[in-house]
Amino acid sequence: MPSPAKPAPAVRLSPRESACLHWAAVGKTSWETGRILDISESTVNFHLRNACRKLQVRGRRAAVAAAIRRGLLHPITA
């Protein structure tokens, strides 16, 4: 008998992680996101890496997709 699917563990993203994921979702580079948020490019990468770790994915696109699936980021519509 197959075991029931376990729900994904609750993930909490910081406001900066969410903001960096938002700008990644609209196609901004780390440098552009840094300029928008008035933080350094390396700080943007730090927050994106943390979001990837929390969401258990590799890469900003995978993190954006995972955050949207979990309801942590609203889908961007054109």
C-alpha positions in Angstrom: 0.0 0.0 0.0 1.6 3.3 -1.0 2.1 5.9 1.7 0.1 9.1 1.5 2.0 12.1 0.1 3.5 14.2 2.8 2.7 17.9 2.6 5.6 20.2 1.8 7.2 21.7 5.0 6.2 25.2 5.8 8.6 27.7 4.4 9.0 31.3 5.6 10.8 33.7 3.3 12.1 37.0 4.6 10.8 40.2 3.1 14.2 40.6 1.3 14.1 37.1 0.0 10.6 37.6 -1.3 11.6 41.0 -2.9 14.6 39.4 -4.6 12.4 36.6 -5.9 9.8 39.0 -7.2 12.4 40.9 -9.2 13.9 37.7 -10.5 10.4 36.7 -11.6 10.1 39.7 -13.8 13.5 39.1 -15.3 15.8 41.4 -13.5 19.4 40.5 -13.0 21.0 40.5 -9.6 22.7 43.8 -10.4 19.4 45.4 -11.5 17.6 44.1 -8.4 20.4 45.5 -6.3 19.9 48.9 -7.8 16.1 48.8 -7.3 16.4 47.7 -3.7 19.5 49.8 -2.9 21.6 46.8 -1.9 24.7 45.2 -3.5 24.6 42.6 -6.2 26.2 40.1 -3.8 23.5 40.8 -1.2 20.9 40.0 -3.8 22.6 36.7 -4.5 22.9 36.0 -0.8 19.1 36.4 -0.4 18.4 34.3 -3.6 20.7 31.5 -2.3 18.9 31.5 1.0 15.5 31.3 -0.7 16.7 28.4 -2.9 17.9 26.6 0.3 14.6 27.1 2.0 12.6 26.0 -1.0 15.0 23.1 -1.6 15.7 24.0 -5.2 18.7 25.0 -7.3 18.6 28.2 -9.3 16.5 31.4 -9.2 14.0 30.2 -11.8 13.3 27.1 -9.9 13.0 29.2 -6.7 10.5 31.5 -8.4 8.4 28.5 -9.6 8.5 26.8 -6.2 7.5 30.1 -4.4 4.6 30.6 -6.8 3.4 26.9 -6.3 3.5 27.3 -2.6 1.7 30.6 -2.7 4.7 32.6 -1.3 4.9 34.7 -4.5 2.1 35.9 -6.6 2.3 35.0 -10.3 3.4 37.9 -12.5 1.0 38.6 -15.4 1.8 40.7 -18.4 
